[in-house]
Each structure stands twice: as C-alpha cells, then as structure tokens.
Amino acid sequence: MIVLTGTIRIPADKLDAARPAMKAVVEETRKEPGCLFYSFGEDVLDPGLILIAEAWADEAALGAHFASPHFTAWREANPGLGVTDRQLTVYEAVSSKPL
C-alpha cells in the first residue's frame, strides 16, 4: 500500500473559487481502481492550508492517478487558483490496522 500525506496552500480569498476544482478531483479520484482513500481538508486554524491524505493499493495505481485526465486538469488549474507550498510525502506501508 502507498500512503501519501501533505499540504498545499491556497490564498484564503481564492478558496471559494478553488472548492469546485478540489471537489471534482476528489470525486473522480475516489472512483479510480486502486484508490483506497483520497481526501482534501482545510486546516481549522489556518485558512487556506489544505491537508491532503491518500492511500493507494500500489505504485501502479498511484501512477495511473497522476496520468488521469481529472488529475491533469487539477494540476493545470493550480496556478490560477494560487496553489503554492506543495509539500507531499509518499510512504510505502507494509501493513495497517485500526487504531
């Protein structure tokens, strides 16, 4: 399993414009084969800090996601939405269990 976590920053005054694009990429990504979890969330104390959490069955599924039309559209929209400070980390998980 591949787990990806991180953040991006969107100027607070552009959040309303960015929400439809974020919603679209999340909805379409969740339909992808191998997508176990995919979520964007806004930090409750820092408006515009978007938290990203993803889990994928394997590297191939994550690679297919990066090549998908909806992810490409999201990345192309980023400059116009003011997306900056992209900091993502990928982890390879060998097991998982409920906490």
C-alpha positions, 0 to 999 in steps of 0.5 A: 500500500502507498500512503501519501500525506501533505499540504498545499496552500491556497490564498484564503480569498481564492478558496471559494473559487478553488472548492469546485476544482478540489471537489471534482478531483476528489470525486473522480479520484475516489472512483479510480481502481486502486484508490483506497482513500483520497481526501482534501481538508482545510486546516481549522486554524489556518485558512487556506492550508489544505491537508491532503491524505491518500492511500493507494493499493500500489505504485501502479495505481498511484501512477495511473492517478497522476496520468488521469485526465481529472488529475491533469486538469487539477494540476493545470488549474493550480496556478490560477487558483494560487496553489503554492507550498506543495509539500507531499510525502509518499510512504510505502506501508507494509501493513495497517490496522485500526487504531 
